[in-house]
Amino acid sequence: GFVRLCKIVTTPVERVVRKARSRQDVFKLILQERGSGLYEQSGRSTQLTAGQWLMYDGSLPFSLSIREPSERYVLLLPKEVISLRGIGVGAALMRSFPASSGMGRLMRDHVRSTFEELAANNIEPSSVLADTMVQLVQQSLILNCCEPQRLLRKEVLKSKAKAFISRQLGDPQLTI
């Protein structure tokens, strides 16, 4: 689908620096499963340990230091599909959030089981799985970045419509 998902297992690495990639108009979401890593971007740094997650801007340079064997899931989310109800996404970047309880756990479990099922059963990825991941990410961000509130049905539908349109924009048969 429109969300990219991978699992990365690494040995200790002193420091990895990635330059800006203007073609990557995505947010990268890291779900730390095992070990830890120090992420740095735009003057912010976050130590991410097992059971936590963070999101950063995939188009900007970043660095990562890993001091122990590590395992993490990485999601590439197109920027246009992340909507936080008028809240600036910048407030959510480079912050660690819990993935061991609440909405963070639901998101982590969905990502983990989706990855495992796709890999083990040769299932074709679908936009339904991607939409579910995006909704779980958005809800987790809203619950962690501002006062607890629920997504309104209208906003969920609006987000899904935008994601569908962006995926289908090149289709000449796309109609209102």
Rosetta constraint file for C-alpha pairs under 8 A:
AtomPair CA 1 CA 125 HARMONIC 5.74 0.50
AtomPair CA 1 CA 126 HARMONIC 5.16 0.50
AtomPair CA 1 CA 127 HARMONIC 4.92 0.50
AtomPair CA 1 CA 129 HARMONIC 7.78 0.50
AtomPair CA 1 CA 130 HARMONIC 5.99 0.50
AtomPair CA 2 CA 77 HARMONIC 7.58 0.50
AtomPair CA 2 CA 78 HARMONIC 7.43 0.50
AtomPair CA 2 CA 127 HARMONIC 6.89 0.50
AtomPair CA 2 CA 130 HARMONIC 6.56 0.50
AtomPair CA 2 CA 167 HARMONIC 7.02 0.50
AtomPair CA 3 CA 75 HARMONIC 6.76 0.50
AtomPair CA 3 CA 76 HARMONIC 5.74 0.50
AtomPair CA 3 CA 77 HARMONIC 5.35 0.50
AtomPair CA 3 CA 78 HARMONIC 7.15 0.50
AtomPair CA 3 CA 130 HARMONIC 5.55 0.50
AtomPair CA 4 CA 74 HARMONIC 7.98 0.50
AtomPair CA 4 CA 75 HARMONIC 5.51 0.50
AtomPair CA 4 CA 76 HARMONIC 4.90 0.50
AtomPair CA 4 CA 77 HARMONIC 6.94 0.50
AtomPair CA 5 CA 73 HARMONIC 7.11 0.50
AtomPair CA 5 CA 74 HARMONIC 5.73 0.50
AtomPair CA 5 CA 75 HARMONIC 4.62 0.50
AtomPair CA 5 CA 76 HARMONIC 6.52 0.50
AtomPair CA 5 CA 115 HARMONIC 7.25 0.50
AtomPair CA 6 CA 73 HARMONIC 5.74 0.50
AtomPair CA 6 CA 74 HARMONIC 5.38 0.50
AtomPair CA 6 CA 75 HARMONIC 6.74 0.50
AtomPair CA 6 CA 115 HARMONIC 7.42 0.50
AtomPair CA 7 CA 71 HARMONIC 7.26 0.50
AtomPair CA 7 CA 72 HARMONIC 5.76 0.50
AtomPair CA 7 CA 73 HARMONIC 4.40 0.50
AtomPair CA 7 CA 74 HARMONIC 6.19 0.50
AtomPair CA 7 CA 115 HARMONIC 7.95 0.50
AtomPair CA 8 CA 71 HARMONIC 5.70 0.50
AtomPair CA 8 CA 72 HARMONIC 5.40 0.50
AtomPair CA 8 CA 73 HARMONIC 6.22 0.50
AtomPair CA 8 CA 74 HARMONIC 7.41 0.50
AtomPair CA 9 CA 69 HARMONIC 7.55 0.50
AtomPair CA 9 CA 70 HARMONIC 5.70 0.50
AtomPair CA 9 CA 71 HARMONIC 4.40 0.50
AtomPair CA 9 CA 72 HARMONIC 6.62 0.50
AtomPair CA 10 CA 69 HARMONIC 5.74 0.50
AtomPair CA 10 CA 70 HARMONIC 5.25 0.50
AtomPair CA 10 CA 71 HARMONIC 6.46 0.50
AtomPair CA 11 CA 66 HARMONIC 7.65 0.50
AtomPair CA 11 CA 68 HARMONIC 6.35 0.50
AtomPair CA 11 CA 69 HARMONIC 4.43 0.50
AtomPair CA 11 CA 70 HARMONIC 6.37 0.50
AtomPair CA 12 CA 65 HARMONIC 7.99 0.50
AtomPair CA 12 CA 66 HARMONIC 5.03 0.50
AtomPair CA 12 CA 67 HARMONIC 4.71 0.50
AtomPair CA 12 CA 68 HARMONIC 4.70 0.50
AtomPair CA 12 CA 69 HARMONIC 5.49 0.50
AtomPair CA 12 CA 70 HARMONIC 7.47 0.50
AtomPair CA 13 CA 65 HARMONIC 5.97 0.50
AtomPair CA 13 CA 66 HARMONIC 4.94 0.50
AtomPair CA 13 CA 67 HARMONIC 6.22 0.50
AtomPair CA 13 CA 68 HARMONIC 7.95 0.50
AtomPair CA 14 CA 65 HARMONIC 5.38 0.50
AtomPair CA 14 CA 66 HARMONIC 6.21 0.50
AtomPair CA 14 CA 67 HARMONIC 6.75 0.50
AtomPair CA 15 CA 63 HARMONIC 6.75 0.50
AtomPair CA 15 CA 64 HARMONIC 5.55 0.50
AtomPair CA 15 CA 65 HARMONIC 4.33 0.50
AtomPair CA 15 CA 66 HARMONIC 7.03 0.50
AtomPair CA 16 CA 63 HARMONIC 5.40 0.50
AtomPair CA 16 CA 64 HARMONIC 5.11 0.50
AtomPair CA 16 CA 65 HARMONIC 6.29 0.50
AtomPair CA 17 CA 61 HARMONIC 7.39 0.50
AtomPair CA 17 CA 62 HARMONIC 5.97 0.50
AtomPair CA 17 CA 63 HARMONIC 4.26 0.50
AtomPair CA 17 CA 64 HARMONIC 6.54 0.50
AtomPair CA 18 CA 61 HARMONIC 5.40 0.50
AtomPair CA 18 CA 62 HARMONIC 5.49 0.50
AtomPair CA 18 CA 63 HARMONIC 6.10 0.50
AtomPair CA 19 CA 60 HARMONIC 7.06 0.50
AtomPair CA 19 CA 61 HARMONIC 4.47 0.50
AtomPair CA 19 CA 62 HARMONIC 6.91 0.50
AtomPair CA 20 CA 58 HARMONIC 7.83 0.50
AtomPair CA 20 CA 59 HARMONIC 5.45 0.50
AtomPair CA 20 CA 60 HARMONIC 4.42 0.50
AtomPair CA 20 CA 61 HARMONIC 4.27 0.50
AtomPair CA 20 CA 62 HARMONIC 7.79 0.50
AtomPair CA 21 CA 58 HARMONIC 7.18 0.50
AtomPair CA 21 CA 59 HARMONIC 4.82 0.50
AtomPair CA 21 CA 60 HARMONIC 6.46 0.50
AtomPair CA 21 CA 61 HARMONIC 7.43 0.50
AtomPair CA 22 CA 59 HARMONIC 5.25 0.50
AtomPair CA 22 CA 60 HARMONIC 7.67 0.50
AtomPair CA 23 CA 59 HARMONIC 6.98 0.50
AtomPair CA 24 CA 58 HARMONIC 5.80 0.50
AtomPair CA 24 CA 59 HARMONIC 5.08 0.50
AtomPair CA 25 CA 58 HARMONIC 6.54 0.50
AtomPair CA 25 CA 59 HARMONIC 5.73 0.50
AtomPair CA 25 CA 78 HARMONIC 6.22 0.50
AtomPair CA 25 CA 79 HARMONIC 6.11 0.50
AtomPair CA 26 CA 57 HARMONIC 6.51 0.50
AtomPair CA 26 CA 58 HARMONIC 5.21 0.50
AtomPair CA 26 CA 59 HARMONIC 6.74 0.50
AtomPair CA 26 CA 76 HARMONIC 5.96 0.50
AtomPair CA 26 CA 77 HARMONIC 5.23 0.50
AtomPair CA 26 CA 78 HARMONIC 4.33 0.50
AtomPair CA 26 CA 79 HARMONIC 4.90 0.50
AtomPair CA 27 CA 55 HARMONIC 6.46 0.50
AtomPair CA 27 CA 56 HARMONIC 5.61 0.50
AtomPair CA 27 CA 57 HARMONIC 4.74 0.50
AtomPair CA 27 CA 58 HARMONIC 5.13 0.50
AtomPair CA 27 CA 59 HARMONIC 7.93 0.50
AtomPair CA 27 CA 76 HARMONIC 5.86 0.50
AtomPair CA 27 CA 77 HARMONIC 5.16 0.50
AtomPair CA 27 CA 78 HARMONIC 6.32 0.50
AtomPair CA 27 CA 79 HARMONIC 5.92 0.50
AtomPair CA 28 CA 55 HARMONIC 5.46 0.50
AtomPair CA 28 CA 56 HARMONIC 5.36 0.50
AtomPair CA 28 CA 57 HARMONIC 6.24 0.50
AtomPair CA 28 CA 58 HARMONIC 5.59 0.50
AtomPair CA 28 CA 74 HARMONIC 6.66 0.50
AtomPair CA 28 CA 75 HARMONIC 5.65 0.50
AtomPair CA 28 CA 76 HARMONIC 4.82 0.50
AtomPair CA 28 CA 77 HARMONIC 6.34 0.50
AtomPair CA 29 CA 53 HARMONIC 7.08 0.50
AtomPair CA 29 CA 54 HARMONIC 5.71 0.50
AtomPair CA 29 CA 55 HARMONIC 4.25 0.50
AtomPair CA 29 CA 56 HARMONIC 6.61 0.50
AtomPair CA 29 CA 74 HARMONIC 5.62 0.50
AtomPair CA 29 CA 75 HARMONIC 5.02 0.50
AtomPair CA 29 CA 76 HARMONIC 6.54 0.50
AtomPair CA 29 CA 77 HARMONIC 7.55 0.50
AtomPair CA 30 CA 53 HARMONIC 5.38 0.50
AtomPair CA 30 CA 54 HARMONIC 5.43 0.50
AtomPair CA 30 CA 55 HARMONIC 6.25 0.50
AtomPair CA 30 CA 72 HARMONIC 6.56 0.50
AtomPair CA 30 CA 73 HARMONIC 5.83 0.50
AtomPair CA 30 CA 74 HARMONIC 4.78 0.50
AtomPair CA 30 CA 75 HARMONIC 6.65 0.50
AtomPair CA 31 CA 51 HARMONIC 7.44 0.50
AtomPair CA 31 CA 52 HARMONIC 6.20 0.50
AtomPair CA 31 CA 53 HARMONIC 4.43 0.50
AtomPair CA 31 CA 54 HARMONIC 6.92 0.50
AtomPair CA 31 CA 72 HARMONIC 5.43 0.50
AtomPair CA 31 CA 73 HARMONIC 5.07 0.50
AtomPair CA 31 CA 74 HARMONIC 6.47 0.50
AtomPair CA 31 CA 99 HARMONIC 7.57 0.50
AtomPair CA 31 CA 108 HARMONIC 6.93 0.50
AtomPair CA 32 CA 36 HARMONIC 7.01 0.50
AtomPair CA 32 CA 48 HARMONIC 6.81 0.50
AtomPair CA 32 CA 49 HARMONIC 6.16 0.50
AtomPair CA 32 CA 50 HARMONIC 4.87 0.50
AtomPair CA 32 CA 51 HARMONIC 5.94 0.50
AtomPair CA 32 CA 52 HARMONIC 5.67 0.50
AtomPair CA 32 CA 53 HARMONIC 5.92 0.50
AtomPair CA 32 CA 70 HARMONIC 7.96 0.50
AtomPair CA 32 CA 71 HARMONIC 6.42 0.50
AtomPair CA 32 CA 72 HARMONIC 4.45 0.50
AtomPair CA 32 CA 73 HARMONIC 6.64 0.50
AtomPair CA 33 CA 49 HARMONIC 7.91 0.50
AtomPair CA 33 CA 50 HARMONIC 4.84 0.50
AtomPair CA 33 CA 51 HARMONIC 5.99 0.50
AtomPair CA 33 CA 52 HARMONIC 7.83 0.50
AtomPair CA 33 CA 70 HARMONIC 7.60 0.50
AtomPair CA 33 CA 71 HARMONIC 5.38 0.50
AtomPair CA 33 CA 72 HARMONIC 5.06 0.50
AtomPair CA 33 CA 73 HARMONIC 7.36 0.50
AtomPair CA 34 CA 49 HARMONIC 7.31 0.50
AtomPair CA 34 CA 50 HARMONIC 4.83 0.50
AtomPair CA 34 CA 51 HARMONIC 7.81 0.50
AtomPair CA 34 CA 69 HARMONIC 7.62 0.50
AtomPair CA 34 CA 70 HARMONIC 5.18 0.50
AtomPair CA 34 CA 71 HARMONIC 4.88 0.50
AtomPair CA 34 CA 72 HARMONIC 6.79 0.50
AtomPair CA 35 CA 49 HARMONIC 6.13 0.50
AtomPair CA 35 CA 50 HARMONIC 5.76 0.50
AtomPair CA 35 CA 68 HARMONIC 5.99 0.50
AtomPair CA 35 CA 69 HARMONIC 5.84 0.50
AtomPair CA 35 CA 70 HARMONIC 4.36 0.50
AtomPair CA 35 CA 71 HARMONIC 6.55 0.50
AtomPair CA 36 CA 47 HARMONIC 7.05 0.50
AtomPair CA 36 CA 48 HARMONIC 5.40 0.50
AtomPair CA 36 CA 49 HARMONIC 4.28 0.50
AtomPair CA 36 CA 50 HARMONIC 6.22 0.50
AtomPair CA 36 CA 66 HARMONIC 6.45 0.50
AtomPair CA 36 CA 67 HARMONIC 7.34 0.50
AtomPair CA 36 CA 68 HARMONIC 6.96 0.50
AtomPair CA 36 CA 70 HARMONIC 6.26 0.50
AtomPair CA 37 CA 47 HARMONIC 5.80 0.50
AtomPair CA 37 CA 48 HARMONIC 5.32 0.50
AtomPair CA 37 CA 49 HARMONIC 6.70 0.50
AtomPair CA 37 CA 64 HARMONIC 6.54 0.50
AtomPair CA 37 CA 65 HARMONIC 5.57 0.50
AtomPair CA 37 CA 66 HARMONIC 4.65 0.50
AtomPair CA 37 CA 67 HARMONIC 7.07 0.50
AtomPair CA 37 CA 70 HARMONIC 7.80 0.50
AtomPair CA 38 CA 45 HARMONIC 6.85 0.50
AtomPair CA 38 CA 46 HARMONIC 5.71 0.50
AtomPair CA 38 CA 47 HARMONIC 4.42 0.50
AtomPair CA 38 CA 48 HARMONIC 6.18 0.50
AtomPair CA 38 CA 64 HARMONIC 5.48 0.50
AtomPair CA 38 CA 65 HARMONIC 5.07 0.50
AtomPair CA 38 CA 66 HARMONIC 6.58 0.50
AtomPair CA 39 CA 45 HARMONIC 5.50 0.50
AtomPair CA 39 CA 46 HARMONIC 5.29 0.50
AtomPair CA 39 CA 47 HARMONIC 6.36 0.50
AtomPair CA 39 CA 48 HARMONIC 7.39 0.50
AtomPair CA 39 CA 62 HARMONIC 7.20 0.50
AtomPair CA 39 CA 63 HARMONIC 5.83 0.50
AtomPair CA 39 CA 64 HARMONIC 4.66 0.50
AtomPair CA 39 CA 65 HARMONIC 6.78 0.50
AtomPair CA 39 CA 94 HARMONIC 7.67 0.50
AtomPair CA 40 CA 44 HARMONIC 5.59 0.50
AtomPair CA 40 CA 45 HARMONIC 4.22 0.50
AtomPair CA 40 CA 46 HARMONIC 6.52 0.50
AtomPair CA 40 CA 62 HARMONIC 5.53 0.50
AtomPair CA 40 CA 63 HARMONIC 5.16 0.50
AtomPair CA 40 CA 64 HARMONIC 6.44 0.50
AtomPair CA 40 CA 94 HARMONIC 7.62 0.50
AtomPair CA 41 CA 45 HARMONIC 6.49 0.50
AtomPair CA 41 CA 56 HARMONIC 7.65 0.50
AtomPair CA 41 CA 60 HARMONIC 7.53 0.50
AtomPair CA 41 CA 61 HARMONIC 6.51 0.50
AtomPair CA 41 CA 62 HARMONIC 4.60 0.50
AtomPair CA 41 CA 63 HARMONIC 6.68 0.50
AtomPair CA 41 CA 94 HARMONIC 7.25 0.50
AtomPair CA 42 CA 60 HARMONIC 7.96 0.50
AtomPair CA 42 CA 61 HARMONIC 7.79 0.50
AtomPair CA 42 CA 62 HARMONIC 7.56 0.50
AtomPair CA 44 CA 94 HARMONIC 6.58 0.50
AtomPair CA 45 CA 94 HARMONIC 6.80 0.50
AtomPair CA 46 CA 94 HARMONIC 6.27 0.50
AtomPair CA 46 CA 95 HARMONIC 6.40 0.50
AtomPair CA 46 CA 96 HARMONIC 6.70 0.50
AtomPair CA 47 CA 96 HARMONIC 7.68 0.50
AtomPair CA 48 CA 52 HARMONIC 6.18 0.50
AtomPair CA 48 CA 53 HARMONIC 6.86 0.50
AtomPair CA 48 CA 54 HARMONIC 7.59 0.50
AtomPair CA 48 CA 96 HARMONIC 6.42 0.50
AtomPair CA 51 CA 98 HARMONIC 6.27 0.50
AtomPair CA 51 CA 99 HARMONIC 4.99 0.50
AtomPair CA 51 CA 100 HARMONIC 5.32 0.50
AtomPair CA 52 CA 96 HARMONIC 6.17 0.50
AtomPair CA 52 CA 97 HARMONIC 5.46 0.50
AtomPair CA 52 CA 98 HARMONIC 4.61 0.50
AtomPair CA 52 CA 99 HARMONIC 4.84 0.50
AtomPair CA 52 CA 100 HARMONIC 7.16 0.50
AtomPair CA 53 CA 96 HARMONIC 5.48 0.50
AtomPair CA 53 CA 97 HARMONIC 5.29 0.50
AtomPair CA 53 CA 98 HARMONIC 6.43 0.50
AtomPair CA 53 CA 99 HARMONIC 6.24 0.50
AtomPair CA 54 CA 93 HARMONIC 7.06 0.50
AtomPair CA 54 CA 94 HARMONIC 5.96 0.50
AtomPair CA 54 CA 95 HARMONIC 5.63 0.50
AtomPair CA 54 CA 96 HARMONIC 4.85 0.50
AtomPair CA 54 CA 97 HARMONIC 6.22 0.50
AtomPair CA 55 CA 92 HARMONIC 7.10 0.50
AtomPair CA 55 CA 93 HARMONIC 5.24 0.50
AtomPair CA 55 CA 94 HARMONIC 5.79 0.50
AtomPair CA 55 CA 95 HARMONIC 7.15 0.50
AtomPair CA 56 CA 93 HARMONIC 4.98 0.50
AtomPair CA 56 CA 94 HARMONIC 5.49 0.50
AtomPair CA 57 CA 93 HARMONIC 7.27 0.50
AtomPair CA 66 CA 70 HARMONIC 7.31 0.50
AtomPair CA 73 CA 111 HARMONIC 7.82 0.50
AtomPair CA 73 CA 112 HARMONIC 7.68 0.50
AtomPair CA 77 CA 81 HARMONIC 7.27 0.50
AtomPair CA 77 CA 82 HARMONIC 7.67 0.50
AtomPair CA 77 CA 134 HARMONIC 7.64 0.50
AtomPair CA 78 CA 82 HARMONIC 7.37 0.50
AtomPair CA 80 CA 162 HARMONIC 7.88 0.50
AtomPair CA 80 CA 163 HARMONIC 7.42 0.50
AtomPair CA 81 CA 134 HARMONIC 7.29 0.50
AtomPair CA 81 CA 159 HARMONIC 6.68 0.50
AtomPair CA 81 CA 162 HARMONIC 6.93 0.50
AtomPair CA 81 CA 163 HARMONIC 5.47 0.50
AtomPair CA 82 CA 134 HARMONIC 7.08 0.50
AtomPair CA 82 CA 138 HARMONIC 6.51 0.50
AtomPair CA 82 CA 159 HARMONIC 7.88 0.50
AtomPair CA 83 CA 89 HARMONIC 7.90 0.50
AtomPair CA 83 CA 138 HARMONIC 6.81 0.50
AtomPair CA 83 CA 159 HARMONIC 7.00 0.50
AtomPair CA 84 CA 88 HARMONIC 7.13 0.50
AtomPair CA 84 CA 89 HARMONIC 6.81 0.50
AtomPair CA 84 CA 138 HARMONIC 6.47 0.50
AtomPair CA 84 CA 141 HARMONIC 7.48 0.50
AtomPair CA 84 CA 142 HARMONIC 6.26 0.50
AtomPair CA 85 CA 155 HARMONIC 7.79 0.50
AtomPair CA 87 CA 91 HARMONIC 7.94 0.50
AtomPair CA 88 CA 92 HARMONIC 7.89 0.50
AtomPair CA 89 CA 93 HARMONIC 6.76 0.50
AtomPair CA 91 CA 145 HARMONIC 6.96 0.50
AtomPair CA 92 CA 141 HARMONIC 6.73 0.50
AtomPair CA 92 CA 145 HARMONIC 6.26 0.50
AtomPair CA 97 CA 104 HARMONIC 7.50 0.50
AtomPair CA 97 CA 144 HARMONIC 7.16 0.50
AtomPair CA 98 CA 104 HARMONIC 5.92 0.50
AtomPair CA 98 CA 105 HARMONIC 7.63 0.50
AtomPair CA 99 CA 103 HARMONIC 7.70 0.50
AtomPair CA 99 CA 104 HARMONIC 4.18 0.50
AtomPair CA 99 CA 105 HARMONIC 4.58 0.50
AtomPair CA 99 CA 106 HARMONIC 7.96 0.50
AtomPair CA 99 CA 107 HARMONIC 7.55 0.50
AtomPair CA 99 CA 108 HARMONIC 6.12 0.50
AtomPair CA 100 CA 104 HARMONIC 6.49 0.50
AtomPair CA 100 CA 105 HARMONIC 4.87 0.50
AtomPair CA 101 CA 105 HARMONIC 4.71 0.50
AtomPair CA 101 CA 106 HARMONIC 7.67 0.50
AtomPair CA 102 CA 106 HARMONIC 6.61 0.50
AtomPair CA 103 CA 107 HARMONIC 6.16 0.50
AtomPair CA 103 CA 136 HARMONIC 7.12 0.50
AtomPair CA 103 CA 139 HARMONIC 7.18 0.50
AtomPair CA 103 CA 140 HARMONIC 5.44 0.50
AtomPair CA 104 CA 108 HARMONIC 6.12 0.50
AtomPair CA 104 CA 136 HARMONIC 7.99 0.50
AtomPair CA 104 CA 137 HARMONIC 7.98 0.50
AtomPair CA 104 CA 140 HARMONIC 5.76 0.50
AtomPair CA 105 CA 109 HARMONIC 5.94 0.50
AtomPair CA 106 CA 110 HARMONIC 6.07 0.50
AtomPair CA 106 CA 136 HARMONIC 7.44 0.50
AtomPair CA 107 CA 111 HARMONIC 6.16 0.50
AtomPair CA 107 CA 133 HARMONIC 6.89 0.50
AtomPair CA 107 CA 136 HARMONIC 5.42 0.50
AtomPair CA 107 CA 137 HARMONIC 6.57 0.50
AtomPair CA 107 CA 140 HARMONIC 7.70 0.50
AtomPair CA 108 CA 112 HARMONIC 6.01 0.50
AtomPair CA 109 CA 113 HARMONIC 5.96 0.50
AtomPair CA 110 CA 114 HARMONIC 5.87 0.50
AtomPair CA 110 CA 133 HARMONIC 7.28 0.50
AtomPair CA 111 CA 115 HARMONIC 6.12 0.50
AtomPair CA 111 CA 133 HARMONIC 7.10 0.50
AtomPair CA 112 CA 116 HARMONIC 6.19 0.50
AtomPair CA 113 CA 117 HARMONIC 5.94 0.50
AtomPair CA 114 CA 118 HARMONIC 6.01 0.50
AtomPair CA 114 CA 129 HARMONIC 7.72 0.50
AtomPair CA 115 CA 119 HARMONIC 6.11 0.50
AtomPair CA 116 CA 120 HARMONIC 5.89 0.50
AtomPair CA 117 CA 121 HARMONIC 5.65 0.50
AtomPair CA 117 CA 122 HARMONIC 7.62 0.50
AtomPair CA 117 CA 123 HARMONIC 7.12 0.50
AtomPair CA 118 CA 122 HARMONIC 5.41 0.50
AtomPair CA 118 CA 123 HARMONIC 4.87 0.50
AtomPair CA 118 CA 124 HARMONIC 6.92 0.50
AtomPair CA 118 CA 125 HARMONIC 7.04 0.50
AtomPair CA 119 CA 123 HARMONIC 7.44 0.50
AtomPair CA 125 CA 129 HARMONIC 7.04 0.50
AtomPair CA 126 CA 130 HARMONIC 6.56 0.50
AtomPair CA 127 CA 131 HARMONIC 5.87 0.50
AtomPair CA 128 CA 132 HARMONIC 6.15 0.50
AtomPair CA 129 CA 133 HARMONIC 6.28 0.50
AtomPair CA 130 CA 134 HARMONIC 6.23 0.50
AtomPair CA 131 CA 135 HARMONIC 6.16 0.50
AtomPair CA 131 CA 160 HARMONIC 7.02 0.50
AtomPair CA 131 CA 163 HARMONIC 7.96 0.50
AtomPair CA 132 CA 136 HARMONIC 6.18 0.50
AtomPair CA 133 CA 137 HARMONIC 6.12 0.50
AtomPair CA 134 CA 138 HARMONIC 6.07 0.50
AtomPair CA 135 CA 139 HARMONIC 6.07 0.50
AtomPair CA 135 CA 156 HARMONIC 7.67 0.50
AtomPair CA 136 CA 140 HARMONIC 6.04 0.50
AtomPair CA 137 CA 141 HARMONIC 6.12 0.50
AtomPair CA 138 CA 142 HARMONIC 6.11 0.50
AtomPair CA 139 CA 143 HARMONIC 6.09 0.50
AtomPair CA 139 CA 150 HARMONIC 7.71 0.50
AtomPair CA 139 CA 151 HARMONIC 7.10 0.50
AtomPair CA 140 CA 144 HARMONIC 6.10 0.50
AtomPair CA 141 CA 145 HARMONIC 5.69 0.50
AtomPair CA 142 CA 146 HARMONIC 5.80 0.50
AtomPair CA 142 CA 147 HARMONIC 7.70 0.50
AtomPair CA 142 CA 148 HARMONIC 7.17 0.50
AtomPair CA 142 CA 149 HARMONIC 7.42 0.50
AtomPair CA 143 CA 147 HARMONIC 6.51 0.50
AtomPair CA 143 CA 148 HARMONIC 4.93 0.50
AtomPair CA 143 CA 149 HARMONIC 6.69 0.50
AtomPair CA 144 CA 148 HARMONIC 7.62 0.50
AtomPair CA 151 CA 155 HARMONIC 6.54 0.50
AtomPair CA 151 CA 156 HARMONIC 6.62 0.50
AtomPair CA 152 CA 156 HARMONIC 6.39 0.50
AtomPair CA 153 CA 157 HARMONIC 6.22 0.50
AtomPair CA 154 CA 158 HARMONIC 6.13 0.50
AtomPair CA 155 CA 159 HARMONIC 6.10 0.50
AtomPair CA 156 CA 160 HARMONIC 6.23 0.50
AtomPair CA 157 CA 161 HARMONIC 6.05 0.50
AtomPair CA 158 CA 162 HARMONIC 6.22 0.50
AtomPair CA 159 CA 163 HARMONIC 6.22 0.50
AtomPair CA 160 CA 164 HARMONIC 6.09 0.50
AtomPair CA 161 CA 165 HARMONIC 6.09 0.50
AtomPair CA 162 CA 166 HARMONIC 6.12 0.50
AtomPair CA 163 CA 167 HARMONIC 6.25 0.50
AtomPair CA 164 CA 168 HARMONIC 6.10 0.50
AtomPair CA 165 CA 169 HARMONIC 5.52 0.50
AtomPair CA 168 CA 174 HARMONIC 6.97 0.50
AtomPair CA 169 CA 174 HARMONIC 7.13 0.50
